[in-house]
Amino acid sequence: MIAATDDLQSTRFSLGQTAAIYLAETRCELLKVLRMPSYSIPTLAFPAMFYLLFGVVMGKATVGAGSDLATYLLATYGAFGVIGAALFNFGVSVAIERGQGWMLLKKASPMPVGAYFAAKMIVSLIFSLIVILLLQTLGLTLGGVTEGLSVLASMTVILVLGAIPFCAMGLLIGYAAGPNSAPAIVNIIYLPMAFASGLWIPINALPDLMGRIARFLPAYHLGQLGLKPLGADIGDPVWQHVVYLTLFTVVCLTGAVLAYRLDEDKTYG
């Protein structure tokens, strides 16, 4: 079995064949999550629902740097949405597929191993983009947001790319947690981190202690980057947020590789 797996994995493809494999895997992954309402509906609906409740209903309140709440929450609930899309598509999905033996089938196929992870990341970014565009549509039509398209486009690019560190975090959870415990672990990390990072309530409205703790949380740095185009962040340099998220990504990927190898050792001895 192991020898056959090694032979299959050593198959060499041309550049065109490799691209076709990656594209096919991404298409299948996208179809899979679209057919899973337990993932697609909460991922899209929760940020939109929270934005309607707080960004639209209370949108005229003024927060940091004179920005109104409806505009401010576009960035922070956008960050909340992309983090959820990444963590659940990696952290929960990978753990469940490991438990179902799906990873063994992938390993035994000639498909490049990178196609599986690339497909999940691309789908996470697609859902991240949909979440942000949905929030911006609500903001422009119901929330009275008046920001220009260039500002909204900058925010969109920042938040979508900001999902990548959380894909790495989700991958680490997916290989470190079991299929039954992964959803609980993701929620235990995701929801308190979002609140403490100022994604639900403006960071300036949180207690000082929580504001200091927030600086150690990756969600805080993504939220602040998302607020930069609006001029509503607390004023830290961009490079501090980028360096933190880059180091966070490296740490999570390193942990994920170690967890992957441990999983391989348990599977193949």
Secondary structure, DSSP 8 states (H G I E B T S, - for coil): -HHHHHHHHT----HHHHHHHHHHHHHHHHHHHHT-HHHHHHHHHHHHHHIIIIIITTTTSB-GGG-BHHHHHHHHHHHHHHHHHHHIIIIIHHHHHHHTTHHHHHHHSSS-HHHHHHHHHHHHHHHHHHHHHHHHHHHHHTS-----HHHHHHHHHHHHHHHHHHHHHHHHHHHHS-TTTHHHHHHHHHHHHHHHTTSSS-GGGS-HHHHHHHTTSHHHHHHHHHHGGGT-S----HHHHHHHHHHHHHHHHHHHHHHHHHHHHHHH-
